[in-house]
Amino acid sequence: MQKMQDKRSAFTLLELSIMLAVLSAVLVIIASTGYLFKASQLSSARALTNQSPVNFTDGVVLWLDATSNASFDNNENIDGSEVSIWKNIYSKNSNNFYVSESSNKPNFVRYAINDLPAIEFDGVNDILTSNNNTYLSAKTNFNIFIVFEADTNNSEINGRIFAWGSGSDGNNLITFRIGTLGKDYLAANISDGSVKYIQTANIINNKIPYIASLVFDGFGATDSDKYRLFLNGAQQTITTHGSSFSSITASGNYPFYLGTEYGAYSAGKIAEIIVINKAISDQRKDEIEKYLSKKWGIKLE
């Protein structure tokens, strides 16, 4: 009887070993499947970039894309690594973004918005600045598209997500920032040295991704014709402070900033930025927003 019990125990241990081996194999397959799916998702995002209407749009001066192989130096596109340069994929030799101090480097996050890469800013001292100046003017046309996720809890009031300007507050400045009305507001504004500006402020949710689009037509008859802000494809209302656009003269050759400008820092992630320095049709605007929506998994309203 004892021998039969020993044999039965041995057989049970053998079965258990087989089950554990099978379970381990299943877990490896599941993990591999998840990795392959995310790798496939990144490949699909890059394919969308290659087919994007941005490639067929005149006037592009800046295109930052966290999914592109051409965006970062070797070993800086690894999860958690510090980023010293973010390259403009539309023009290899201009408008690349650098850090001036090693302590100011943001971080590369491999699985961020829609499980795709993004650059994360800490809201304390992270900043990237373009190496070349770009001419923009409130008397002409330009369009800005940005995919971002704000960490409103760790951002400063007026913390700049993206900016263009002279580096002095209120002087020739275009910004997307955490709004003056509170940290749960996104504000987009254009101002000049006379502290005349138009601002749109809308409530945003903490750590939720958005597509913000600013369409500016310096030849528009009214402020609402000149300046249109869209959040996830929905047009927002505007507020004029000081004066109308008819008297705003913001123009010049200035750098772009990410994470701050004039010492106001924002926390969160930036995934893609497109700046077009000329007029585009509403149809092309919609096409670009649809491309960004599909790529980053952000539903348009």
Beta strands, then each sheet from edge to edge (+ up, - down):
strand 1: 60-65
strand 2: 85-86
strand 3: 97-98
strand 4: 107-109
strand 5: 118-122
strand 6: 128-130
strand 7: 134-137
strand 8: 141-150
strand 9: 160-165
strand 10: 173-178
strand 11: 185-191
strand 12: 197-203
strand 13: 209-217
strand 14: 227-231
strand 15: 234-235
strand 16: 239-241
strand 17: 251-254
strand 18: 256-258
strand 19: 260-261
strand 20: 264-265
strand 21: 267-276
sheet 1: 1+ 21- 5+ 4-
sheet 2: 1+ 21- 8+ 13- 14+ 15-
sheet 3: 2+ 3- 6+ 18- 9+ 10- 11+ 12- 16+
sheet 4: 7+ 17-
sheet 5: 19+ 20-
end
